[in-house]
């Protein structure tokens, strides 16, 4: 059930009988038709294991299950919304940035240290985000939130991408992440904050970057 962008901060999804989707609680703005909204205590298709992982990470973002027949409009906090269409690959995104996603996608939780080693673990301390990241895999769509809009940057083996950790929204594909120091780079551009780090993403895929470093 693909999302239709109504404007930069709202999307609409069509719900059909026998289908379901998940969204953050409080993200429903309006709906038409016979649609039900049920609190989800298992964290989507990831089940209890996924929920436990997110609770350990402090990322147990409440979800609701959306079912029925009709159309639902989603938005949250006036944040910009960006739709990611998956065709079998995996999307890695912070739990609190997920606005809504297809129930057909397999949801899980990944410990960031398994991709970036110790530096991946440090990333959670630097950005204030958890050490666990939500994963969505399969064929379907997900709507993610960001400040100031999102740009997509391709990642190739020949050209890795370096991102400010606080500007990072998520990524998809066969990508490895590593946090590296870049001492003095913020001071040189007049933005010294004591956080001289860059998130390096390498491999094959796409990284989603928000236009503002402000946290959700």
N, C-alpha and C positions, 0 to 999 in steps of 0.2 A: 504494500500500500504506500506508494510514493507520497512525499509531502509536496504541497503546493505553496510557494512563498506568496503571502498576501502583501507583505512589505518587508523591510529589513529586520523587523522585530517580531513578526508573527508568521506562523505557518498553519496550513490546514491539512488534515489527513482524513481520508475516507475510510470508514470502518464498515466491513461487510460481515454478514453472519458467518460464523465459523472461524473468523480471524480475530486476532487481538493485538494490542500494542501496549507498551508500557510508557509511562511519563512520570516526571517528578510530580509529587503532590503539590497542588496549588498552581500547576501550569496550565490547566484548562481555563480558557478565557470565555468560550461560548461553544454551543453545539446545536446541531439540528438532527432530528430523528430520534430513534429509540436506542439510546446509548447508556451504558452503565459504567460506573467508576467504583472500583473496589480496592481498598488498601492492600498492597502486596507485601507480605511479611517474609518472602523467600528471596527477594532481590532478583526477580526476573527468572530466566531459565537457568541461571547459575545455581539455583537452589540454596539450601542451607549453607553449603560449603562456601559459596560465593559471598553470602551475607556475613558469615563469620569472618572471612578475610577482610571484608570492608569494615566491619566493626573494630577489628584489631587495628586497622589503619585509621580509625576515626572517620571513615567515609561512608557510613551507612545512610546514604541519602535516601529518604523515604520515596518509595515508588507507588504508583497505583496502576492497576490493570484496567484497560479500556476495551470494552467489548460491545457488540450490538450491531446496529445498522444506522448509519448516518455519517455526518461530517463533524469533526471537532477542530476547533481553533486553539492553538497553543502559543504561549509566550510567557516570559517570566522576568520580572524586574526591569523591563525595558531594555534587556540585553539584546544585542544583535544575534540573529539566528542564522546558522549556516547548515545546509543539508549535505550529508555525505552519503553517496550511494555506493553500496558494497556489492561486489560481484564474486564473492567467494573468499576474499581476503579478510584480514583482521584489522579492526580499528582499535587503537589504544587511546583512551581518553579519561581524564579525571572524572570521577563519579558526579561531582557537583556541576560539571559542565554539560551533562546530558540532559536535554530538555525532553525528548521523546524518541522512541525507536520501535521498529517492527518487532512483533512477538516472534517472528520467524527466525530472528537472529539468536545465535547461541551466546549467552552472556557468561562471562567468567571474571576472575580476578587474577592479576599477575603481580608478583613481587618484583618491583623494579630492579632490585639487585641482581635478578637472574639475567637481565640484559646488560646492565652496565657495571656489574661487580660492585665493589665498594663505592665507586663514584656514583653509581645509580642510587645507592642508598643515601648518599649525601644529598642528592638532588631534593629529596623530601624535606631535609632540614633547611636548605637554601630557599626553596620556594614557599615553604609553609604548607605544601601539599603532602598528602600521605605517601608512604612508601609503596602502597599498592595502587595499581591502576586498573580500571575496568576495561575489559576486552569485549568486543562484539564481533562475531564472525559469522559469515554466511552470505546469503543473498537477501538484500533488503536495504532499508534506509534508516539513517539516524539524524536527528536534528540536535546540533550542539550549540552552546551559547558562548559568546565572547564579547569583549569590550571593543567598540569602535570598528567592528567588522572583521572579517577573516580573509587572509590570502593563502593560496595553496602554493607551496614551493616543492618542485620535484626533487627527489633525492636519487642520485645515480652512483654506481660504484666509482665513477671517475670524479664525481663532484658531490662531496658531502655538504651538509648544510649546518651552519652554526647559528643557534637561536638563543636569545636571552631567555633563561628559564622561566621568567614570569610572563613572557610573551607567548610561551608554548601553550597550545590548546590540546593538540593530540597528533597522532600520526597513524599511517596505515602502511601495510606492505611488509617486506622482509627487511626490517630496519633495526640497527643496533644503536643504542644511545650511550653516551659517555659524557660525564661532566668534567670540564677542564678549566683550569684557572687562566685568567687573562689579566694579570695584575696591571693596574694602571689604565686599562682601556676606558673605564667609565670616567675617570678623572680627566682624561685627555679630551673628552667631549663634554665636559662640564656637568656630568651626571653622577659624580662620585657618591656611592651609597654603601661602600664597604662590601659589596657583593660581587667581587670581580670573578664571575664565573660565566662560562658559556656551555650550552648543551650542544654537543656534536652528534649529529645523526648521520649514519652512513649505511650504505646498502642500496636497496631498490624500493622506492615507494614515494610517499607524499607526506609532508609535514604541514600542519595547519597553524598559522601564526596570527595572533590578534594584534590589532593596531594600537592597543593600549596595554600597559603593564599592570593596570589596576586589577586586583583580584575580584572574583565574583562574590 
